[in-house]
Every structure is written in structure tokens, then in C-alpha cells.
């Protein structure tokens, strides 16, 4: 068992299967010693657990739920990376995370939502999981997803 697989087991995390693309792209691509993921939606077993804008109020996705969805996006991204390079033990650094949050116009908590991805990467990889990051509020995301995460990792 690899070091990262052991860490995932210790954390009670099971990587999902690679999410099939919903358009004309690949889940992850290798360029030199870097892997770039496509934007990852919080798909679970082929479906979104929720749709709509993140915010406070009736009919909106609560920020706490969106944070959990960002975590799922990160796990989906790790599955795509593993599919591209064979083993997550090859990751030497999570370099950059970009989070997109479909936001109600009054919602300004995008950084807290994207923490769902950042925190799980730190839990899994320790110092190698520390990264630069952007958290961006947007009007709408594909399939009306509340959150989308993409990231760049270095590997050896």
C-alpha cells in the first residue's frame, strides 16, 4: 500500500472513480512535471448532490453544504490525477487551487467554501498540500453546480 493510500485509509477517505467529462475535454493532463485538472464538479456516482447558487436564504445552497461539495470536487480531482500519473505518492506539491462558487449576489463567503478543498488537500498531503489559491464568485457553473474546483500539482 502506498503512503498516500495509507493516509486516505487513516482519514476514512475513499477516492471516487474518475468522473466522466460532461463535454469535450479530459479530466487531467500531464505537461512536463505538472498535472492540470479540468474543473471538477462535486459529482457523486454520476450526479450532483445539489444545484443552484450559494448563499443565505430560502432556495439557496448553504455555505456549509457548498464547503462539503468543494471537498468532493478535490477528491474527484485527485482521482483524475491518479488516473493520469498512476499514484498520488508521485505528487511533490499541490501548487495551485482555483475554486469557483456559483454565488447569490449578496454572498461573499467564497474563501470559506473553497476551504473545503484546501483543507482536505492539507489533511492528505501535509506540507505538500499547501498551495496558492483563488476563490472566485461566479453567476453560474456547468450543470448549475454550486461549486467547481481545478488544481495544478507538481509530480516526480
C-alpha angles and dihedrals in degrees: 000000000000123000094250093045088053090049091050090051090049090052092046091242122144115192112232123230114273108279112242113242115259092209141011104315142083124251094240138358132202119223113176107308094340133088119206118196126210114239107290121215121204093259117166116188090343098309138087114249090216141358135208141053125328118237147092119297146046115329095013128112108250115241091238090057091046090052089056089048090052088055090053090050089055092050090049088051092051089052089053091049092049088052090053100045104021100235135041088215086077091067109107096177141000097227108181138005122193117191126192118197120192096225138195105234091252095050116104101162098099093126091057091050093050089050085079088071097037095050096051091049090053091047092052102038105025111202090358087062095060109108149163112262149190125200112195131185114219136181097238141351132208114293087006090283114172094222140017127188131193128177147182124221134184118223141180 
